[in-house]
């Protein structure tokens, strides 16, 4: 594919020269050379796959082209191992052509014209030319196959995703000036945005995702259409909306996408608790804007994600950062002294979080983890000047459970004060709390705090059968353990007998 790469590389010269330039100055030749090499390197890397597919489909009388995000990402030097192709072949023909060539084939997307495959390290999707759209009130697109690649490109969401490299000719197709928009960092639609968003309303959420992922601006005409057609997002299935929202939150710059959703009224349809945070607290504007505060906490949580030692962005901690204060509008109270209070907004917010994430059909584990973090996000502020007892520290760890590391991130991110002295004091206080947690964990294995006696021992000592009394006794010993640390079985038994003697009813008597 070397010759083909050179052909394509020549077409990217305009892109490289003009990328994000508005002053008309000549490009730096060193930067130009480096950018062209990056584009060529990306395309050379996939040459074997592209060449073989091009030859196979052409021999069978079908057209095929590398398309969409794969072309865009190659030009941006961010092409991964997922490759998208479009073809004139029908799904059953594509599947037959891949037999014996691909390492694995799957047809889960056959109903939408897509056949997937794996070849070496590459995940491949080949989709028949499409010309489908949503009917007025349908929640699923009506799949229609197209007859030409130009028609397929016209139906794509944005011009930067409507470029292709035709195979095996290796010619570059850009009928809607996608490369110009890529250079400008601009999201436009191939046709009118009204037609595009009517065909598939989810594209409005994709605009937010690409803004967050690529850092692109959205064309004013596109933004206006998103605002005017926001109501239409409601015909899209909840699962598709949820997945697009998650991709936006997990992007490099989620604030950009979220601000776009709020500014176009789309957020009111998919995440209404977010724009509700833009409350006017008082006429003097003396208090924080909760909406801006929440976005800042999200930004800071992203900066702290490295503490979690995960290879990928963490959806739970990002959702918790975004939603941690959603209980404030419902709990806002104006005090007699002119102040404002939000008593119990953590508890209320946790309930609201569960309700919203459940409505978006997030997995139960994700819902519970995010809600738990929202409910616990204020707990640290009871630490004050670092005067917590060991018992309070143990309870903090016990209540956080498996979410302790995420709670550390969220609590630290929640400090957005501009007062350097206050910010420094809060950081040092949390440093102290974490240090105490580490010391106690080493001493007591706090991650698995349990009473010194289990349920079986409790029943033996008290001579009782399984039932509510065993649970009450276990809870008492757990509280005793948290207050006093590990005391050993003998001391725990003495405390159990003392507690038992005070109970008004003792079925079966003590042993």
KACORJO-V809292 format. One record per helix or strand. SS is the DSSP state (helix for helix, strand for strand). FROM is the first residue (numbers start at 0). TO is the last residue. If there is no record, write none. Layout:
# KACORJO-V809292
[[SS,FROM,TO] [SS,FROM,TO]]
This chain:
# KACORJO-V809292
[[helix,1,10] [helix,12,17] [helix,28,44] [helix,46,58] [strand,63,66] [helix,68,74] [strand,81,86] [helix,90,97] [strand,103,105] [helix,109,111] [strand,113,118] [strand,121,127] [strand,129,129] [strand,132,132] [strand,141,141] [strand,144,144] [helix,148,153] [helix,158,160] [strand,163,166] [strand,170,172] [helix,177,183] [strand,185,186] [helix,192,198] [helix,201,213] [strand,216,217] [helix,219,227] [helix,229,234] [helix,237,248] [helix,253,262] [helix,266,269] [helix,271,274] [helix,289,307] [helix,314,322] [helix,327,330] [strand,332,333] [strand,339,340] [helix,344,358] [helix,363,375] [helix,378,382] [helix,389,412] [helix,419,443] [helix,445,447] [helix,454,461] [helix,467,483] [helix,488,500]]
